[in-house]
Amino acid sequence: MTYHTSIKQQLEQIQQADQGRLRKKILILGAGMAGLAAGYELAQRGHQVQIFEAERSRLGGRVWTRKFKNGQYGELGAMRIPAAHDYTRHYIKLLNLQLRKFINFNETTYRDFEETICRANVAGQTIGDLFDLSQRDRDAIKQENDLDAIYIRMMEDVWSGLDEADKVQLFGHGPLSANLSQLDTSLLQTLRHSADTEDAVRLIGKVTVLDNYWQRSTLMFLREEIEGAFVGLEEIQGGTDLLPQALANAPLPDGTTLQDHIYFSREVYSIEQGNQGITVTFKQEGKLDTATFSYVLCTIPFSVLRRIDIKGLPNGKKIVDAIQGLGYHSATKVLVNCTKRFWELDQQGAIYGGASLSDSIARMTFYPSDNEKEKNQAISNGPGVLLGSYSWGANARRLGALNPPERGEVVVDKIRRFHPQITDYIDPEEPYASIAWDQHPFAAGAFASPSPIDLQMFFPGASQPAGRLFFAGEHLSPYTTWIQGALWSALQAVMQIVKA
Ligand SMILES: Cc1cc2nc3c(=O)[nH]c(=O)nc-3n(C[C@H](O)[C@H](O)[C@H](O)COP(=O)(O)OP(=O)(O)OC[C@H]3O[C@@H](n4cnc5c(N)ncnc54)[C@H](O)[C@@H]3O)c2cc1C
């Protein structure tokens, strides 16, 4: 069950609304998924688009596949696509990209909590016994053979109090119902309220890694549970960045591609709405320049927009409040490039995909899913990239504070606890690649992550156009933290633009 307008309906409605109207000339700021999707849909309908992108030559924004010289790759940004994400899947299908299963959970991976290391298939007992849990929590873990079972039960308890109308509102941008307003508190508060023991909350925080999100709004996590954000996960074969690249290279009716309309190295400094249109000041080759357009779509994340001057907005205050106040989350990823996939060759339990989890600063270590189906020994004997660490919140900031080689060394040191052999297999030529998204100048954070009240204060105003200045991006959607959010909001903006 989905609680939003499907992409099919949305595209049909755009088509209808656009019929018989004048073609427009639109400047799009940002060549991430939102900017590219909006540009593609507008250009398909004969509108003229130009895209200004701050990066020197890379498009895709927070979709970023890092390729190593040995032919392997890892994802610095988006990596998995849930079954329910119809907007993302629409473009994957349209552009003929191939998907394969993304293994999120795998019984042979490790759990390393409270100084105790075991495989995931026995963690229910081995790790569960270290915590003071009620009998019903122990039963839930035993039944599912998964420590996450307590969290899922609690979230189901919370959402069982919502009716269908609440759920529709949860995926919209209107005012929240009384039921939803009550749940717009921190995740920690909600879990403490419904937990049988304090230790149950500690355990959940560690094994779901949600302790890095304790202060964020419960509504974000309810959305993910209700839509099944971790069900039916798949990944794009060859790397997630094939998606933005394919979108940029797809043919347009006038014989060009979107790529022909992207202007790189144009970092936007200010946006001003005046009588003549919207004037954008940007830096190019060290010099400031300006361009004035009647219609501008801004997909720059609010975390970056915070340092850009925006003037002359008719309903500016609400948007400015959102730009200033919307919470963003931190994430750091550290890739470890290995000469051999030693984890797939483990005689005691080969690991094909999934993640080892720990309470060390590394938190989540993901293994590639690409050899899970074939279990091809030749591939296992060859190189592979571990997502050595995917961390959020304070862990991400602390790891991100180190210089890139040190991040790699710290992560390997933690992984050595359950993979002592790892140091023998790190590629000496190109050992690591990492990104601390907070420090990236054109992201300044990983993704929007609303705190309690943010959804009520900021979203109704921020997603509306300010005159002929339109906004889109994952931060303006009910699917923050996902590509689906960027695409969903892009099509909302396309609808607003064609109607304007
Ligand atoms: C670590 C991480 C893991 C993720 N994992 C997943 C996942 O598994 N699955 C999933 O679906 N999603 C995932 N996401 C989320 C997904 O990547 C984003 O939601 C989506 O890519 C955001 O697209 P966007 O267009 O809104 O923003 P962006 O991708 O940030 O695009 C904005 C663009 O604007 C440009 N820009 C910024 N400032 C300026 C300026 N001043 N002037 C001009 N241009 C500028 C940027 O360079 C960028 O190209 C993840 C994100 C991160 C960071």
The ligand as an SDF file (V2000), in Angstrom:
LIG
                    3D

 53 58  0  0  0  0  0  0  0  0999 V2000
   25.8880    8.3700    2.6970 C   0  0  0  0  0  0  0  0  0  0  0  0
   24.5670    8.3610    1.9520 C   0  0  0  0  0  0  0  0  0  0  0  0
   23.9200    7.1780    1.7310 C   0  0  0  0  0  0  0  0  0  0  0  0
   22.7030    7.1470    1.0180 C   0  0  0  0  0  0  0  0  0  0  0  0
   22.1130    5.9450    0.7650 N   0  0  0  0  0  0  0  0  0  0  0  0
   21.0000    5.9220   -0.0040 C   0  0  0  0  0  0  0  0  0  0  0  0
   20.4840    4.6720   -0.4510 C   0  0  0  0  0  0  0  0  0  0  0  0
   21.0470    3.6120   -0.1500 O   0  0  0  0  0  0  0  0  0  0  0  0
   19.3630    4.6980   -1.2530 N   0  0  0  0  0  0  0  0  0  0  0  0
   18.7640    5.8600   -1.6360 C   0  0  0  0  0  0  0  0  0  0  0  0
   17.7590    5.8180   -2.3480 O   0  0  0  0  0  0  0  0  0  0  0  0
   19.2600    7.0620   -1.2310 N   0  0  0  0  0  0  0  0  0  0  0  0
   20.3620    7.1110   -0.4470 C   0  0  0  0  0  0  0  0  0  0  0  0
   20.9040    8.3110   -0.0920 N   0  0  0  0  0  0  0  0  0  0  0  0
   20.1710    9.5550   -0.3860 C   0  0  0  0  0  0  0  0  0  0  0  0
   20.3090   10.0490   -1.8070 C   0  0  0  0  0  0  0  0  0  0  0  0
   21.6410    9.9560   -2.2350 O   0  0  0  0  0  0  0  0  0  0  0  0
   19.8500   11.5050   -1.8350 C   0  0  0  0  0  0  0  0  0  0  0  0
   18.5750   11.6210   -1.2260 O   0  0  0  0  0  0  0  0  0  0  0  0
   19.7180   12.0730   -3.2460 C   0  0  0  0  0  0  0  0  0  0  0  0
   20.8080   11.6880   -4.0420 O   0  0  0  0  0  0  0  0  0  0  0  0
   19.6270   13.5910   -3.1260 C   0  0  0  0  0  0  0  0  0  0  0  0
   19.4620   14.1710   -4.4060 O   0  0  0  0  0  0  0  0  0  0  0  0
   19.2080   15.7470   -4.5210 P   0  0  0  0  0  0  0  0  0  0  0  0
   19.1570   16.0740   -5.9490 O   0  0  0  0  0  0  0  0  0  0  0  0
   18.0870   16.1420   -3.6370 O   0  0  0  0  0  0  0  0  0  0  0  0
   20.5070   16.4190   -3.8460 O   0  0  0  0  0  0  0  0  0  0  0  0
   22.0360   16.3330   -4.2830 P   0  0  0  0  0  0  0  0  0  0  0  0
   22.3700   14.9950   -4.7720 O   0  0  0  0  0  0  0  0  0  0  0  0
   22.8160   16.8400   -3.1220 O   0  0  0  0  0  0  0  0  0  0  0  0
   22.1290   17.3540   -5.5030 O   0  0  0  0  0  0  0  0  0  0  0  0
   22.3410   18.7170   -5.3230 C   0  0  0  0  0  0  0  0  0  0  0  0
   23.3080   19.2060   -6.3950 C   0  0  0  0  0  0  0  0  0  0  0  0
   23.5020   20.6120   -6.2150 O   0  0  0  0  0  0  0  0  0  0  0  0
   24.8770   20.9030   -6.3830 C   0  0  0  0  0  0  0  0  0  0  0  0
   25.1800   22.1330   -5.6480 N   0  0  0  0  0  0  0  0  0  0  0  0
   25.3090   22.3030   -4.3080 C   0  0  0  0  0  0  0  0  0  0  0  0
   25.6110   23.5640   -4.0100 N   0  0  0  0  0  0  0  0  0  0  0  0
   25.6460   24.2380   -5.1830 C   0  0  0  0  0  0  0  0  0  0  0  0
   25.8860   25.6040   -5.5350 C   0  0  0  0  0  0  0  0  0  0  0  0
   26.1660   26.5240   -4.6150 N   0  0  0  0  0  0  0  0  0  0  0  0
   25.8330   25.9470   -6.8420 N   0  0  0  0  0  0  0  0  0  0  0  0
   25.5510   25.0250   -7.8100 C   0  0  0  0  0  0  0  0  0  0  0  0
   25.3320   23.7230   -7.5320 N   0  0  0  0  0  0  0  0  0  0  0  0
   25.3670   23.3370   -6.2350 C   0  0  0  0  0  0  0  0  0  0  0  0
   25.5780   19.6960   -5.8120 C   0  0  0  0  0  0  0  0  0  0  0  0
   26.9110   19.5970   -6.2630 O   0  0  0  0  0  0  0  0  0  0  0  0
   24.6870   18.5640   -6.3000 C   0  0  0  0  0  0  0  0  0  0  0  0
   25.0890   18.0810   -7.5550 O   0  0  0  0  0  0  0  0  0  0  0  0
   22.1310    8.3630    0.5810 C   0  0  0  0  0  0  0  0  0  0  0  0
   22.8060    9.5640    0.7960 C   0  0  0  0  0  0  0  0  0  0  0  0
   24.0110    9.5750    1.4670 C   0  0  0  0  0  0  0  0  0  0  0  0
   24.7390   10.8810    1.6790 C   0  0  0  0  0  0  0  0  0  0  0  0
  1  2  1  0
  2  3  1  0
  2 52  2  0
  3  4  2  0
  4  5  1  0
  4 50  1  0
  5  6  2  0
  6  7  1  0
  6 13  1  0
  7  8  2  0
  7  9  1  0
  9 10  1  0
 10 11  2  0
 10 12  1  0
 12 13  2  0
 13 14  1  0
 14 15  1  0
 14 50  1  0
 15 16  1  0
 16 17  1  0
 16 18  1  0
 18 19  1  0
 18 20  1  0
 20 21  1  0
 20 22  1  0
 22 23  1  0
 23 24  1  0
 24 25  2  0
 24 26  1  0
 24 27  1  0
 27 28  1  0
 28 29  2  0
 28 30  1  0
 28 31  1  0
 31 32  1  0
 32 33  1  0
 33 34  1  0
 33 48  1  0
 34 35  1  0
 35 36  1  0
 35 46  1  0
 36 37  1  0
 36 45  1  0
 37 38  2  0
 38 39  1  0
 39 40  1  0
 39 45  2  0
 40 41  1  0
 40 42  2  0
 42 43  1  0
 43 44  2  0
 44 45  1  0
 46 47  1  0
 46 48  1  0
 48 49  1  0
 50 51  2  0
 51 52  1  0
 52 53  1  0
M  END
$$$$
